[in-house]
Amino acid sequence: MPETLTRDFQRRTLGPSSKGTARALAEAFFSEEGDVPRERLDGFVADLDAFISPASKTLRFGLLAMLFVIRWSPLLFGRPRTFESLDPPERVLHLERLERSRVAQLPLLVVAYKTVMTMLFYEDEAELRALGYPGENERKRWLRVS
């Protein structure tokens, strides 16, 4: 019987500039006041990279293209800066501006990354506890009422 080879999915998708943009997005989404530790944001970007890397080549290309557009999107609004060079409050305002844009594709950039990043960020038990979620062992949902 021939031996089957297991494909190693240690591939990485995000390069240095894409990681910077992804980190700036995470900071705008989850740490506007700077309350999420720097190490957590850096680890989150690694988790994001690991999450999207097993995807198809086409999907990875699309996600990278979206990050590229987000990175340079301040130019669309007359700001000669990259997204990551904006201050965190400016990033939040910029993302809100993108979400309200009349160009149909610009809100999709924000929604796509907001969806993926929110799912990943709140998979962490500590983040769920901070929201008040008691955890799997303490849930009372499926108990019988006597």
C-alpha positions as CSV (number, residue, x, y, z in Angstrom):
1,M,0.0,0.0,0.0
2,P,1.5,3.4,-1.0
3,E,2.2,5.8,1.8
4,T,0.1,9.0,1.7
5,L,1.8,12.3,2.3
6,T,0.2,14.8,4.6
7,R,0.3,18.3,3.4
8,D,1.9,20.7,5.8
9,F,-0.3,23.8,6.3
10,Q,2.3,25.9,7.9
11,R,2.0,28.3,5.0
12,R,1.8,32.0,5.8
13,T,-0.1,34.5,3.8
14,L,0.5,37.9,5.5
15,G,3.8,39.6,4.7
16,P,5.3,42.4,6.9
17,S,3.2,45.3,5.4
18,S,0.0,43.2,5.5
19,K,0.6,42.3,9.1
20,G,1.0,45.9,9.9
21,T,-2.3,46.8,8.3
22,A,-4.0,43.8,10.0
23,R,-2.7,44.9,13.3
24,A,-3.9,48.4,12.8
25,L,-7.3,47.1,11.9
26,A,-7.4,44.9,15.0
27,E,-6.4,47.9,17.1
28,A,-9.2,50.0,15.6
29,F,-11.8,47.2,16.0
30,F,-10.9,46.0,19.5
31,S,-8.6,48.4,21.2
32,E,-9.6,52.0,20.4
33,E,-8.6,53.1,23.9
34,G,-5.5,51.0,24.0
35,D,-6.9,48.5,26.5
36,V,-5.8,45.4,24.7
37,P,-2.2,44.5,25.4
38,R,0.3,44.9,22.6
39,E,1.3,41.2,22.9
40,R,-2.4,40.2,22.5
41,L,-2.7,42.2,19.3
42,D,0.6,40.7,17.9
43,G,-0.6,37.2,18.7
44,F,-4.0,37.9,17.2
45,V,-2.3,38.9,13.9
46,A,-0.5,35.5,13.9
47,D,-3.8,33.8,14.6
48,L,-5.4,35.7,11.7
49,D,-2.6,34.6,9.4
50,A,-2.9,31.0,10.5
51,F,-6.7,31.2,9.9
52,I,-6.6,32.5,6.4
53,S,-3.5,30.6,5.2
54,P,-5.1,27.2,4.5
55,A,-7.7,28.9,2.2
56,S,-7.5,28.7,-1.6
57,K,-5.1,30.7,-3.5
58,T,-7.9,32.8,-5.0
59,L,-9.3,33.6,-1.5
60,R,-5.9,34.4,-0.1
61,F,-5.2,36.7,-3.1
62,G,-8.6,38.5,-2.5
63,L,-7.9,39.0,1.2
64,L,-4.5,40.4,0.6
65,A,-5.9,42.7,-2.1
66,M,-8.5,44.0,0.4
67,L,-5.7,44.7,2.9
68,F,-3.8,46.5,0.3
69,V,-6.8,48.7,-0.6
70,I,-7.4,49.4,3.2
71,R,-3.8,50.3,3.7
72,W,-3.9,52.9,1.0
73,S,-7.5,53.9,1.4
74,P,-6.8,57.2,3.2
75,L,-5.6,58.5,-0.2
76,L,-9.1,58.1,-1.4
77,F,-10.2,60.8,1.1
78,G,-7.3,63.1,0.5
79,R,-5.0,62.0,3.3
80,P,-1.5,61.3,2.1
81,R,-0.8,58.6,4.7
82,T,-1.2,54.9,5.1
83,F,-3.9,53.3,7.3
84,E,-1.4,52.2,9.9
85,S,0.2,55.6,10.2
86,L,-3.1,57.1,11.3
87,D,-3.7,57.4,15.1
88,P,-6.2,54.8,16.5
89,P,-9.1,57.3,16.8
90,E,-8.4,58.5,13.2
91,R,-8.4,54.8,12.1
92,V,-11.8,54.3,13.6
93,L,-13.2,57.4,11.9
94,H,-11.7,56.3,8.7
95,L,-13.2,52.9,8.9
96,E,-16.6,54.5,9.6
97,R,-16.1,56.7,6.6
98,L,-15.4,53.6,4.5
99,E,-18.5,51.8,5.8
100,R,-20.6,54.8,4.8
101,S,-19.0,55.1,1.4
102,R,-21.3,55.3,-1.7
103,V,-18.8,53.1,-3.6
104,A,-20.3,49.7,-3.0
105,Q,-17.0,47.8,-2.7
106,L,-15.5,50.0,0.1
107,P,-17.9,49.0,2.9
108,L,-17.4,45.3,1.9
109,L,-13.7,45.7,2.7
110,V,-14.4,46.7,6.3
111,V,-17.3,44.2,6.7
112,A,-15.2,41.3,5.4
113,Y,-12.3,41.8,7.8
114,K,-14.6,42.9,10.7
115,T,-16.4,39.5,10.4
116,V,-13.3,37.3,10.3
117,M,-11.5,39.3,12.9
118,T,-14.4,39.4,15.3
119,M,-14.9,35.6,15.1
120,L,-11.2,35.0,15.8
121,F,-10.8,37.6,18.5
122,Y,-13.8,36.4,20.6
123,E,-12.7,32.7,20.4
124,D,-10.3,33.5,23.2
125,E,-11.8,32.5,26.6
126,A,-10.4,35.6,28.3
127,E,-12.2,37.9,25.9
128,L,-15.5,35.9,26.3
129,R,-15.2,36.2,30.1
130,A,-14.6,40.0,29.8
131,L,-17.9,40.2,27.9
132,G,-19.6,38.3,30.7
133,Y,-19.9,34.9,29.0
134,P,-19.6,32.3,31.8
135,G,-18.0,29.6,29.8
136,E,-19.1,26.1,28.7
137,N,-19.0,24.6,32.2
138,E,-21.2,27.2,33.7
139,R,-23.9,27.6,31.0
140,K,-27.4,27.0,32.3
141,R,-29.2,26.9,28.9
142,W,-30.1,23.2,28.5
143,L,-31.0,22.4,32.1
144,R,-34.4,20.8,32.8
145,V,-36.9,22.8,34.7
146,S,-38.2,20.7,37.5
